[in-house]
Amino acid sequence: MKKAWDRLGIAFSSACVVHCILVAFLPLFFPAIAVYTHSSWIHIVVGIIILFTSPLAFLPGYRKHGLTWIIATAISGLFFILMGVILEGHFSDQITHGISIFGSLLLVFAHVKNLQHSHRHKHQCC
């Protein structure tokens, strides 16, 4: 089940990247669809889901491999995602979504490394 949380985290964070790119940049090319692409509640809900599900992947992984840089990368990713959500409405969509995209990419990287290192330590004894 531990690997499932990392895989779900990768899927969620990747979906966040795609969503943020589409919402922030598609209206620049097609201004008429801007009205239909922006729903701030989606960012809040996804941010909360990511905030509460990430520890389910990273804490067991850390207990297995003990690599603090993976936890630090994940926390940094979460920080940027939440900053993107908090700053929404105060800055342009391109800036807030860019911050969230950066955070999501950090989180995807942390999940991938957590999976790799957890798998690597799976067969080692004590």
Secondary structure, 3 states (H helix, E strand, C coil): CHHHHHHHHHHHHHHHHHHHHHHHHHHHHCHHHHHHHCCHHHHHHHHHHHHHHHHHHHHHHHHHHCCHHHHHHHHHHHHHHHHHHHCECCECHHHHHHHHHHHHHHHHHHHHHHHHHHHHCCCCCC
